[in-house]
Structures are given as structure tokens and as C-alpha cells.
Amino acid sequence: MSSVHQGIDNKLIREVTNAFDTKYTLVGALPYGNGHINDTFVAHYQPEEGHCKRYIFQRINTSVFKNPYQLMENIQNVTSYLRNCIIKEGGDPERETLHIIQTHDKKAVYQDSEGSFWRAYDFIEETVTLQQAKTPEDFYASAVAFGNFQRKLAGFDASKLHESIKNFHNTKVRFETFEKAIEADIMDRAQYVAPEIKFAMKRKEQASILVGMLERGELPLRVTHNDTKLNNVLLDENTGKGICVIDLDTVMPGLAGYDYGDSIRFGASTGAEDETDLSKINMSLELFDIYTKGFMETAGSALTAKEIEMLPMCAKMMTFECGIRFLTDYLQGDTYFKTHRPGQNLDRCRTQFKLVYDMEQKWDAMQKIVKKYQDMYTK
């Protein structure tokens, strides 16, 4: 059995895998996936009869997720609720939601001899993940999956969830942090990004729109995934349909539009997040339409009229928020987001601001698309 990650040797792998109630004999373990936060590997076990059984093991990154017990409490509560919903709807709970493997002492988390925290899941077979959509249908499949996630959890009391990352989508707070970064200007970079600062300042009041509506009760508190990229949906390898939403680390209380908006930000862009040629960056109305159709098809019946009305604003605000986060990190010396070349965070900021601008030019069209699917799926 080979070492899985730097700093994780065979002895530690044995310790961790033995701690969980997998019931079978361990054959080996290999690195798995493309995640940037947690260390992940797939472990192969051999039952007495039948095919090899696989499990996913992850070492939780406690520099990002400070309280692994609260993190796993969130995931346990959400997946248990989803499991019951899936069973009631006649679905397959073994494939349509994550299943946590407990330790021998019935816990969802194991702390190893070196102090690290681990968790384990059943491996969902005959599925694939995509880093980028190969076809518009792939993007649509993710919309259906994330819409279903919202619909099934509509009855869950989101106030019972812990905030695994404080103020994660509080755009008002993000903007305040941005202003402090400009004032401090510890890297003496503010003078070089005057156009970007001006762009953000012109939209300062909008940063409080969604938070304000939530505080006033105009938008309901929902369970939100908060990382709705295509690669966080397992697609059935035979049908291409999105069957299971994964990577639930950032499941928190929030707005349904956060998930929708971040999907549009990431998936409806015509270029890479760090593209230097801004002429290649636009918000594709075709992809916006495709995602909105899939999301409304599954989540529409569970959303309020005001939530649906605000979907375009959520797309804009999630994109704007991401832009100011990239710019804040650039001003602070690139300490949060990983960079592979000088100025990468600034390039990322510029693509997000270009998308915001393009959305503003297409605002009427975006609203008409949302209204079209509202009429189709909520009446």
C-alpha cells in the first residue's frame, strides 16, 4: 500500500482506516480527486464475497474549518434529512446523498495520533465528476441537481446549522473588509488598481441589498451549499444526470440565491476565471437560460416569488462579491487565494468585474428568462 499524501504514511493510513466501521479487509489506498482544501484518498476493501468495496477518506483542513465537530454535525443533519426525503420520494438514498461512515465508537469524526481530523463516506459507484462542462447539458444537469438540493431541504430549519465560515456570503462585510484593505494598503498596490477600486465603489450600496432583505425577513433563511461548481455534482456515468451533490463542507444558513448566483458566476462565463484578455469574458445568456431552466424546474416550487425575482441580483452580487474578494486579497499581498503567477488575483478580480458589467448590460434579458421559467414551473 503506497503513501497517499506528503505527511501521510502507511502507518497513519492503517490507523485511520481501522478507526472506521467499514467491516471489510483493507486492500490498499490511493490519492483521489482534485480538491484543494482537504486531503482525500479512496480506500479499497475486500468483502468475503463479491466485488471490492470502496470508501472515501478525507483529512479535514482545520486551518479552513476550525471546528470539525460542528462541520460534521452540519453534514450529518443535512444528509439525514436528505436521506429521509429521498426515501419518501421513492429514490435511492445510497446514490442520491452522501452516506457518512461512523467510527467504531459511533462518531462522524476521528482524531488521529498526530492530532488531525478525519471522516469517511461510502464511495458512490458508477458516477463521474467534471471539472468543466463539456456540453450545455452538463451545466443543465448541475442546475437540476442543485435545484433538487434546495427543494428537498426547503423544510429544514437552516437556523440549526453552524456557520462553518463566518460571514461567508455577507457581501456587506466583504465590502467593509475591502475598504479597510484600501486604507491600509500594506503592499502599496492601491495606486495601480484605481479603475477597479472606482468600479467597486460605484456599486457599494448594492453590496448590502441581499443581506438587508434577509435581515428584514423579505427573503427566507435557507440551507445553502455555497460551492456550487459542476465538480461538486456526481453525474451518473450512464445517463449523464446529476444524482448527488457532494462537498458539503460549506453547507450553512444563507439564501437560496447564493447557490444559484455562484453557479451563474462560475458556469455562465465565456472564459477562464483568471483570463487576461477581457474581450473573452462575457456572461452567456444561453448558459444563463440553460441553468435557470434546470434550477427552476426542480427548485421553483419551493421558492418564494421574491426569491425568484431576486435571482438575477443574486447572480450579480455573487460575482461582485467574488471580485472584491480577489481585489482585497491582491491589496493584502495574495495571502488567501492560491496564486501561480504575479497579478493573478488582480486578473481574477477583473474577470469578475467584467462579468458584473456584462450582466448589467443584459439585465432585462436576464429578468425575462427568470420570469419565463417562473411562469413555467410555479403555476
C-alpha positions in Angstrom: 0.0 0.0 0.0 1.6 3.3 -1.1 1.7 6.6 0.7 -1.2 8.8 -0.2 -0.1 12.4 0.5 3.0 14.0 1.8 2.9 13.7 5.5 0.5 10.7 5.5 2.4 7.4 5.7 1.2 3.8 5.5 1.1 3.5 9.3 -1.2 6.5 9.6 -3.4 5.3 6.8 -3.8 2.0 8.7 -4.6 3.8 11.9 -7.3 6.0 10.2 -8.9 3.2 8.2 -9.0 0.9 11.2 -10.8 3.6 13.2 -13.9 3.5 11.0 -16.6 0.8 10.9 -16.0 -0.4 7.4 -16.4 -4.1 8.3 -14.1 -5.4 5.5 -10.4 -6.1 5.0 -8.3 -3.2 3.7 -6.5 -3.9 0.4 -5.0 -0.5 -0.4 -5.5 3.2 -0.7 -4.7 5.8 -3.4 -5.0 9.6 -3.7 -8.3 10.7 -5.1 -9.8 13.8 -6.8 -8.6 17.4 -7.4 -9.7 19.1 -4.2 -7.5 22.0 -2.9 -8.7 22.0 0.7 -8.8 18.5 2.3 -6.5 15.5 1.7 -8.6 12.8 0.0 -8.0 9.2 -0.8 -10.0 6.2 -1.8 -9.6 3.0 0.1 -10.3 -0.4 -1.3 -11.7 -3.2 0.8 -12.4 -6.8 0.0 -15.6 -8.4 1.3 -15.6 -12.2 1.8 -17.7 -12.5 -1.3 -18.4 -10.2 -4.2 -16.7 -7.2 -5.7 -14.2 -4.8 -4.0 -15.9 -2.1 -1.8 -14.6 1.4 -1.9 -14.7 4.2 0.7 -13.6 7.9 0.6 -11.4 9.1 3.5 -10.6 12.8 4.0 -8.3 14.6 6.3 -10.2 17.8 7.2 -8.3 21.0 6.8 -8.7 22.7 10.2 -6.9 25.9 9.1 -10.0 26.5 7.0 -12.6 24.7 9.1 -11.8 25.5 12.6 -14.3 23.2 14.3 -14.5 19.8 12.6 -17.2 18.5 15.0 -19.6 21.4 14.1 -18.7 20.8 10.5 -19.6 17.2 10.6 -22.7 17.9 12.7 -24.0 20.1 9.8 -23.3 17.4 7.3 -24.9 14.7 9.4 -28.0 16.7 9.9 -28.4 17.7 6.3 -27.6 14.2 4.8 -30.0 12.5 7.3 -32.8 14.9 6.3 -32.0 14.4 2.6 -32.0 10.6 3.1 -35.5 10.7 4.5 -36.7 12.9 1.7 -35.2 10.6 -1.0 -36.8 7.6 0.6 -40.2 9.3 0.8 -39.9 10.2 -2.9 -39.0 6.6 -3.9 -35.4 7.5 -4.8 -32.2 5.6 -4.0 -30.6 7.1 -0.8 -27.4 5.1 -1.3 -26.7 7.1 -4.5 -28.5 10.4 -4.1 -26.9 11.7 -1.0 -23.6 11.2 0.9 -23.5 8.5 3.5 -21.2 9.0 6.5 -19.3 6.0 7.8 -19.0 6.2 11.6 -16.1 5.3 13.7 -16.3 2.2 15.9 -17.4 4.4 18.8 -20.2 5.8 16.7 -18.7 9.2 15.8 -18.5 11.0 12.5 -15.0 12.3 13.1 -11.8 10.6 14.1 -8.8 12.4 15.6 -5.6 10.6 14.7 -2.4 10.2 16.8 -1.0 13.3 15.1 -4.0 15.4 16.0 -5.6 15.6 12.6 -9.3 15.0 12.0 -10.7 12.5 9.5 -14.1 11.5 8.1 -15.2 8.7 5.8 -18.0 8.2 3.2 -19.3 5.4 1.1 -17.9 5.7 -2.4 -20.8 6.2 -4.9 -20.1 3.9 -7.8 -20.8 4.4 -11.5 -20.5 8.2 -11.2 -18.2 10.8 -12.7 -17.3 14.4 -11.9 -16.4 17.0 -14.4 -14.1 20.0 -13.8 -15.7 21.9 -16.7 -18.9 21.4 -18.6 -18.2 19.6 -21.9 -21.7 20.4 -23.2 -24.5 22.7 -22.2 -26.3 19.6 -21.0 -23.6 19.1 -18.3 -24.4 22.6 -17.0 -28.1 21.8 -17.1 -27.5 18.6 -15.1 -25.7 20.5 -12.3 -28.6 23.0 -12.2 -31.1 20.2 -11.8 -29.0 18.7 -9.0 -28.5 21.9 -7.1 -32.2 22.8 -7.6 -33.2 19.4 -6.2 -30.8 20.1 -3.2 -32.7 23.3 -2.5 -36.2 21.7 -3.0 -35.5 18.8 -0.7 -34.1 20.9 2.0 -36.8 23.6 1.9 -38.4 22.2 5.0 -35.1 22.0 7.0 -34.7 24.7 9.7 -31.5 26.3 8.5 -31.0 28.3 11.7 -29.9 25.0 13.3 -26.8 24.9 11.2 -23.4 26.2 12.3 -21.6 28.8 10.3 -18.6 26.8 9.3 -17.0 30.0 7.8 -18.2 33.2 9.4 -19.8 35.8 7.1 -19.0 33.7 4.1 -21.5 35.4 1.8 -22.1 38.5 3.8 -21.3 40.9 0.9 -21.7 43.9 3.1 -19.0 42.6 5.5 -16.8 41.6 2.5 -17.0 45.2 1.2 -16.1 46.6 4.6 -13.0 44.4 4.6 -12.2 45.6 1.1 -12.4 49.2 2.2 -10.0 48.5 5.2 -7.6 46.9 2.7 -7.6 50.0 0.6 -7.0 52.2 3.6 -4.2 50.1 5.0 -2.6 49.5 1.5 0.1 47.4 3.1 1.6 46.4 -0.3 1.4 49.9 -1.8 -0.8 48.5 -4.6 -3.9 50.7 -4.4 -2.4 53.3 -6.8 -2.2 50.6 -9.5 -5.8 49.5 -9.3 -7.6 52.8 -9.2 -10.1 51.8 -12.0 -11.0 48.6 -10.2 -11.5 50.5 -6.9 -13.7 53.0 -8.7 -15.8 50.2 -10.2 -16.4 48.7 -6.8 -17.1 51.9 -5.0 -19.7 52.8 -7.6 -21.6 49.7 -6.5 -21.1 49.9 -2.8 -24.7 50.3 -1.9 -25.7 47.2 -3.8 -23.4 45.1 -1.5 -26.0 45.4 1.2 -29.1 44.5 -0.8 -29.3 40.8 -0.2 -28.1 40.9 3.5 -30.6 43.7 4.1 -33.5 41.7 2.6 -32.6 38.7 4.7 -32.4 40.8 7.9 -35.8 42.3 7.2 -37.4 38.9 6.5 -38.0 39.7 2.9 -36.0 36.6 1.8 -36.2 33.3 3.9 -33.2 31.7 5.5 -32.3 28.6 3.6 -29.8 25.7 3.7 -27.1 26.7 1.2 -24.3 24.7 -0.3 -22.1 27.7 -1.1 -19.7 25.9 -3.5 -22.0 25.1 -6.5 -19.4 24.3 -9.1 -20.0 21.5 -11.6 -17.4 19.3 -10.0 -19.4 19.1 -6.8 -22.1 17.1 -8.5 -21.8 13.4 -9.2 -23.1 12.6 -12.6 -24.4 9.1 -13.4 -21.8 7.7 -15.9 -24.5 6.0 -17.9 -27.2 8.7 -18.2 -25.2 11.9 -17.5 -27.8 13.0 -15.0 -26.8 14.8 -11.8 -27.6 12.4 -9.0 -25.8 13.6 -5.9 -24.4 16.9 -4.5 -21.1 16.4 -2.7 -18.5 18.5 -0.8 -20.9 19.7 1.9 -18.2 21.4 4.0 -19.7 24.9 3.3 -23.3 23.9 4.0 -24.5 26.8 6.1 -27.5 29.1 6.7 -27.9 31.6 3.8 -30.0 32.4 0.8 -31.1 30.0 -2.0 -29.9 32.7 -4.5 -26.3 32.3 -3.2 -26.1 28.9 -4.7 -27.9 29.9 -7.9 -25.8 33.0 -8.2 -22.4 31.4 -7.7 -23.3 28.8 -10.3 -24.0 31.5 -12.9 -20.8 33.3 -11.9 -18.7 30.3 -12.5 -20.6 28.4 -15.2 -22.1 31.0 -17.4 -18.8 32.9 -18.0 -17.3 32.5 -21.5 -13.7 32.5 -20.2 -11.4 31.3 -17.5 -11.5 32.9 -14.1 -8.0 34.3 -14.5 -8.3 35.2 -18.2 -6.1 38.2 -19.0 -7.9 39.1 -22.3 -11.1 40.6 -21.0 -12.6 40.6 -24.5 -13.1 36.9 -24.0 -15.1 37.4 -20.8 -18.9 37.7 -21.1 -22.0 36.3 -19.3 -23.5 33.9 -21.8 -27.3 34.4 -21.9 -27.6 30.9 -23.5 -25.9 29.3 -20.5 -27.8 31.6 -18.1 -31.0 30.3 -19.7 -30.0 26.7 -19.5 -29.0 26.8 -15.9 -32.1 28.8 -14.9 -34.3 26.3 -16.6 -32.8 23.3 -14.7 -32.7 25.2 -11.3 -36.3 26.4 -11.6 -37.5 23.0 -12.9 -36.5 21.4 -9.6 -36.4 24.2 -7.0 -39.0 26.6 -8.4 -42.0 25.1 -6.5 -40.1 25.5 -3.2 -39.0 29.2 -3.7 -41.0 32.3 -2.8 -41.9 34.8 -5.5 -39.4 37.3 -4.1 -36.6 34.7 -4.1 -37.2 34.1 -7.8 -37.4 37.8 -8.6 -34.0 38.3 -6.9 -32.2 35.5 -8.8 -30.6 37.9 -11.3 -29.4 40.1 -8.5 -28.0 37.1 -6.7 -26.0 36.2 -9.8 -24.7 39.7 -10.0 -23.9 40.0 -6.3 -22.1 36.7 -6.0 -19.9 37.7 -8.9 -19.3 41.2 -7.5 -18.5 39.7 -4.1 -16.0 37.3 -5.6 -14.4 40.2 -7.5 -14.0 42.3 -4.4 -12.6 39.3 -2.5 -9.9 38.8 -5.2 -9.1 42.5 -5.2 -8.9 42.6 -1.4 -6.5 39.7 -1.4 -4.4 41.4 -4.1 -4.2 44.6 -1.9 -3.3 42.5 1.1 -0.5 40.6 -0.6 -2.2 37.5 -2.0 -2.4 35.7 1.3 -5.8 33.8 0.9 -6.3 32.6 -2.6 -3.5 30.5 -4.1 -1.7 32.2 -6.9 0.7 30.8 -9.5 1.9 34.0 -11.0 2.2 37.7 -10.1 -1.0 39.6 -10.6 -3.2 36.5 -10.8 -5.7 37.8 -8.2 -6.0 41.1 -10.0 -6.7 39.3 -13.2 -9.4 37.2 -11.4 -10.9 40.4 -10.0 -11.0 41.9 -13.5 -12.8 39.0 -15.0 -15.5 39.1 -12.2 -16.0 42.9 -12.7 -16.3 42.4 -16.4 -19.0 39.8 -15.8 -20.8 42.2 -13.5 -20.7 44.9 -16.1 -21.9 42.5 -18.8 -24.8 41.3 -16.6 -25.8 45.0 -16.2 -26.0 45.3 -19.9 -28.1 42.2 -20.2 -30.3 42.9 -17.1 -33.6 43.0 -18.9 -32.9 39.8 -20.8 -31.9 38.0 -17.5 -35.1 39.1 -15.8 -37.2 37.9 -18.8 -35.5 34.5 -18.7 -36.2 34.1 -15.0 -39.8 35.2 -15.4 -40.3 32.7 -18.3 -39.3 29.8 -16.1 -41.2 31.2 -13.1 -44.4 31.1 -15.2 -43.5 27.7 -16.4 -42.6 25.9 -13.2 -44.5 27.7 -10.4 -48.1 28.0 -11.8 
